Structure formats: structure tokens, C-alpha cells
Amino acid sequence: MTDTPEIAVARIAVERSRARVMATAHELQERVSPKTLARTTWQGAKDKGADLAEDAVDAVRARPVAATGIVAALALFLAREPLMDLAGKVAGSVGNKRKTRKTKKTKQVETEKK
């Protein structure tokens, strides 16, 4: 049984529509695949990181003294424990030297009195 021309045209239209729907479905499937989502997210993160780094460089160029102060304050904050230990050792050694000097002077005075 042969189809009428109207039915043949309708079948062709249906096949075209089906092909478009399938192409759209494949495109959507590709867009939401984990691989594509991860790649897009990674690229976005790299772009955002590059933008932040560029802004930071611009800020440092605009105010180098302030940036240096901030970096120095941050370094001191991060190294506070070793610096406090060092300060304690230095202060302790200075105190010991003073005590040693006083003891020597006292001994000299005592020997001079004798």
C-alpha cells in the first residue's frame, strides 16, 4: 500500500523533528555530563583566581608601602611563637650578662677593699 503525498510529507516532517529532538537531547546530555561540568567549573575557578591575582597586583602597585606593611604584619603574626621564644632567649641572656657583670663588679670592689 502506497502512502498518499500528504502522509509522505508528514513522515518526512516527523523524521526531521525526531532528528532535531535527538540532537538536542545529545547536546543536553553532553552539557550535564560530569566531565563537562568539572571542566567548566575548573575553568571558571582558574579565571576567577587569575582575576583576583591581577587585582592584588594592581593594589600592590597602587599602594606599595601599605602592602609592605600588611605583608610584614602578616609575617610577624605567623611567626609570633618563634619570635617570642627568641625574644625570651635574648632577654634572658641580657639578664644573665647583667647579673654576671654585677657579680664581677661586686667581687672587684670586695677585693679592692681587702
C-alpha positions in Angstrom: 0.0 0.0 0.0 1.5 3.3 -1.0 1.2 6.4 1.1 -0.5 9.5 -0.1 1.7 12.5 -0.8 0.3 14.1 2.4 1.3 11.1 4.5 4.8 11.0 2.9 5.3 14.7 3.7 4.1 14.2 7.3 6.5 11.2 7.7 9.4 13.3 6.5 8.4 16.1 8.9 8.2 13.6 11.7 11.7 12.3 10.9 13.1 15.8 10.8 11.5 16.6 14.1 12.8 13.4 15.6 16.3 14.1 14.4 16.2 17.6 15.9 14.9 16.3 19.3 17.6 13.6 19.4 20.3 16.2 18.5 19.0 18.5 21.3 18.9 15.5 23.7 22.5 14.6 22.9 23.6 18.2 23.3 21.9 18.5 26.7 23.4 15.2 27.8 26.9 16.5 26.9 26.3 19.7 28.8 25.3 18.0 32.0 28.0 15.3 31.8 30.3 15.2 34.9 33.3 15.7 32.7 31.9 18.8 31.1 30.7 20.2 34.4 34.1 19.6 36.0 35.9 21.2 33.1 33.6 24.3 33.1 33.9 24.6 36.9 37.7 24.3 36.8 38.0 26.9 34.0 35.8 29.3 36.0 37.9 28.8 39.1 41.1 29.5 37.1 39.6 32.6 35.6 38.5 33.9 39.0 41.9 33.1 40.5 43.6 35.0 37.7 41.3 37.9 38.2 42.0 38.0 41.9 45.7 37.8 41.4 45.6 40.6 38.9 43.6 42.8 41.3 46.1 42.1 44.0 49.0 43.1 41.8 47.2 46.3 40.9 46.5 47.0 44.6 50.2 46.5 45.5 51.3 48.7 42.6 48.9 51.4 43.7 50.0 51.3 47.4 53.3 49.6 47.8 54.0 50.9 51.3 50.7 49.8 52.7 51.1 46.4 51.0 54.5 46.0 52.5 53.2 46.9 56.0 50.4 44.3 55.6 52.8 41.6 54.5 55.2 42.4 57.4 52.3 42.3 59.9 51.1 39.0 58.5 54.6 37.6 58.7 55.0 38.7 62.3 51.7 37.2 63.1 52.5 33.9 61.6 56.0 33.8 63.2 54.9 35.1 66.6 55.8 31.9 68.6 59.4 31.6 67.3 59.8 35.4 67.7 58.5 35.3 71.3 60.9 32.4 72.1 63.8 34.3 70.5 62.9 37.5 72.5 62.8 35.4 75.7 66.2 33.9 75.0 67.7 37.4 74.2 66.1 38.9 77.3 67.3 36.0 79.4 70.8 36.3 78.1 70.9 40.1 78.6 69.7 39.5 82.2 72.4 36.9 82.8 75.0 39.2 81.4 73.9 42.0 83.7 74.0 39.6 86.7 77.4 38.4 85.7 78.7 42.0 85.3 77.3 42.9 88.7 78.8 39.9 90.3 82.2 40.7 88.8 82.0 44.3 89.9 81.0 43.3 93.4 83.9 40.9 93.6 86.3 43.6 92.3 85.0 46.0 94.9 85.4 43.4 97.7 88.9 42.5 96.6 89.8 46.2 96.4 88.5 46.7 100.0 90.7 43.9 101.3 
